[in-house]
């Protein structure tokens, strides 16, 4: 039996919050369409108190920021980027162009073509998300994207040096000190000084995610990566300290970040609240994590692994940590998740920062139909066909008859012209 011991925010509450975000974003995007750079500058001054002569950082400014960092920071960024690059290159190697002769004289194929230009958003604010530069900029470059523009907000009126260094080291062609909806709008719509991109990628808060959603169609997007979600699957081999640590480790992302404990251990289910309270008393980010747990934390108690599995697939969380005696049992059976972290030795922080997999992942149940950002998201798989004279005469007769069934006279004539010209026996 599945029992919900702690319930998070209701769907109605979430929908109302989404409605308010949607209206705000719509107004801002319309302003950028109408006023371009002037709107972006006003928005930056309003939200970030930042209105420099140019939002784009020069090479000299970028190098000065890199030079300001300790050698260990540069080395750590280099190490993390090596892991992300290695896994992205392995993923790209799994993709190949295809050409096959399906019938004599008929050659069909596809090519994997990189998107020409991409805008990467790297969140800032309280948490300058250095790792997001690796995940978006570097992965796009591994895919072969020619132009990568990257935006990150200023931090109290100052450029976040480590983030800018990571962007530059990852291969960004343009770096802008610009945040929030205005950054997404500038890259997606374009202004007098910022050329529009073909695709927008990267995580962000609810406003950034909504801006990407509203611009989808005008540009491509990776996915709708909203507030961070985490799900812990724990059986009686887990312990309450690790469960609480891993829940709070993601709850600190923001006050609306869902953190769910799904367990078959009554001991853990009944002990989690006390352990959460104990850890919050000393956690430096407790002001955020406590709100996320209070408003969006859940505890669900199940009896069997099968119930844990069904609930996990229903929740379809962005991050899923499997703290059970046989984590690969869930790997073999789960279908809805952004990323899995198998066993007590790993955790979401590894995936977020350094281990090599991408941390831009689906939220709000989008894991039911998409995976996260990866090198393949930057590639368009485009088909082509090539037909010999003999083959066009043969295939054209089939096409002509099939077009007639559907009453497509113009389509039929395209086929009939080839049949007549290249020697079909039964030209219509």
C-alpha positions, -999 to +999 in steps of 0.1 A: +000+000+000+012+035-009+008+061+019+016+098+016+029+109+049+039+144+039+022+163+010+038+191-010+021+219-029-011+211-047-015+212-084-039+241-081-013+261-062+014+253-088-009+263-116-016+296-101+021+304-096+027+294-132-001+317-144+015+347-127+049+339-142+034+334-176+018+369-176+050+386-164+071+369-191+047+377-219+048+414-211+086+415-210+090+396-243+066+420-260+087+449-247+119+435-261+103+428-295+091+465-295+121+483-281+151+460-285+183+471-267+165+499-249+141+474-233+169+450-224+189+479-208+158+490-188+152+454-176+188+449-166+188+481-146+155+471-129+163+435-120+201+435-117+209+472-112+233+467-141+235+490-172+270+490-186+280+507-219+281+472-235+267+440-221+292+420-241+325+414-224+357+421-245+385+396-248+406+418-225+379+418-199+374+381-201+412+375-198+414+398-168+387+378-150+404+346-158+437+360-145+421+371-113+412+335-102+435+312-081+453+285-101+433+258-083+400+272-095+413+271-131+426+236-127+393+224-112+373+240-140+397+223-165+392+189-148+354+192-148+353+202-185+375+173-194+350+149-179+320+166-196+339+167-229+349+130-227+313+119-222+299+142-248+325+130-273+315+094-265+278+103-270+286+120-304+305+089-315+274+068-310+256+090-336+265+084-373+254+095-407+235+068-426+232+060-463+216+028-475+204+014-509+168+003-500+161-009-535+184-010-566+190+026-576+173+042-545+197+056-520+183+071-487+203+086-459+205+111-431+231+135-419+236+148-384+240+186-389+250+209-360+226+238-353+244+270-366+239+292-335+230+286-299+224+308-269+234+294-236+220+307-204+242+302-172+222+311-141+237+334-114+223+353-085+229+337-051+245+306-068+268+315-098+263+283-117+298+277-131+290+241-140+262+252-164+288+267-187+304+233-191+270+216-197+258+240-223+287+258-240+311+230-241+286+204-252+274+226-280+310+230-292+316+193-291+285+189-313+301+214-338+279+245-333+297+274-351+284+303-329+278+300-292+266+331-273+265+328-236+248+350-210+251+351-172+239+378-148+262+401-128+266+393-091+260+425-071+272+446-100+303+425-106+311+399-133+313+364-117+349+356-126+347+318-123+316+316-145+331+338-172+363+318-171+343+286-175+323+301-205+356+311-222+374+279-215+344+260-228+346+279-261+319+305-260+322+329-290+303+358-273+299+364-236+273+388-222+268+400-186+231+398-188+206+378-167+170+366-165+142+370-189+160+399-206+190+376-215+167+349-229+148+376-249+179+392-262+193+360-275+160+345-287+145+376-303+177+396-311+184+433-306+204+460-324+236+447-308+229+410-301+222+388-331+194+362-326+203+326-322+187+294-336+184+276-303+182+284-266+196+261-239+204+261-202+187+259-168+172+287-149+144+298-126+107+297-134+109+329-154+137+318-175+120+285-182+088+303-192+106+327-214+121+297-233+087+281-235+071+312-250+099+316-275+098+280-286+089+279-323+106+312-330+138+293-318+145+258-307+150+250-270+166+221-252+138+215-227+118+232-200+142+231-171+124+247-142+130+245-104+153+216-095+136+184-084+150+154-065+136+120-056+153+096-032+143+060-035+154+042-002+149+008+013+159-006+047+196-007+036+197+031+035+200+054+065+181+085+074+212+108+076+221+102+039+185+105+028+181+139+046+215+152+033+207+143-003+172+158-001+185+191+014+214+191-011+189+198-038+163+216-019+188+245-014+185+253-051+153+274-045+122+277-023+101+260-050+123+229-055+104+197-049+123+171-027+106+137-024+115+108-002+101+075-015+108+047+008+098+012+019+114+017+053+090+029+080+120+038+102+134+062+076+099+076+068+092+083+104+126+096+112+132+119+083+115+150+097+137+150+128+168+145+108+159+172+084+154+196+113+188+186+128+206+193+096+187+225+088+200+239+121+235+239+108+231+242+070+242+276+057+215+276+030+187+266+054+168+298+047+161+284+012+162+246+018+138+248+048+111+266+027+115+241-002+111+212+022+082+228+041+062+237+010+073+211-016+088+182+004+070+149+003+074+116+022+058+085+006+059+051+022+055+019+002+055-017+010+074-033-020+100-025-047+072-027-073+053+001-055+085+022-053+089+017-090+054+026-100+055+058-078+089+068-091+077+065-127+045+085-118+066+113-102+090+114-132+116+134-112+145+153-127+170+136-104+165+102-089+189+087-063+185+050-057+197+041-022+186+004-022+203-030-020+200-035-058+200-001-076+203-017-110+169-033-105+155+002-109+179+010-138+165-019-157+128-011-150+124+027-146+112+047-176+105+082-164+135+101-150+159+128-160+190+112-145+196+082-123+222+081-095+228+045-086+239+035-051+251+052-020+285+061-034+271+086-059+248+116-056+232+144-076+260+169-067+285+147-087+262+150-117+256+187-112+292+196-110+319+173-123+313+137-132+306+141-169+269+136-175+248+167-183+229+185-155+203+203-176+174+178-172+136+177-176+114+189-148+076+190-142+071+154-154+087+161-188+109+131-182+079+111-195+088+122-230+123+136-231+158+131-217+181+159-207+205+181-227+232+162-245+253+165-276+225+151-298+202+180-289+225+203-309+223+181-340+196+180-366+191+146-382+182+155-418+172+130-444+180+130-482+172+107-512+189+100-545+173+079-573+186+064-605+167+068-638+157+031-638+146+033-602+125+065-606+106+048-634+097+019-611+090+038-579+071+065-598+044+041-608+038+032-572+038+068-562+014+078-589-012+053-578-008+061-542-013+098-549-044+091-569-059+073-538-055+105-518-067+128-547-033+147-548-033+155-585-002+177-583+017+151-564+007+125-590+020+146-618+054+148-602+056+111-602+040+107-637+065+132-652+094+109-641+077+078-653+071+093-688+106+108-690+125+078-677+107+049-693+079+036-672+057+010-689+024+019-674+025+057-674-008+072-662 
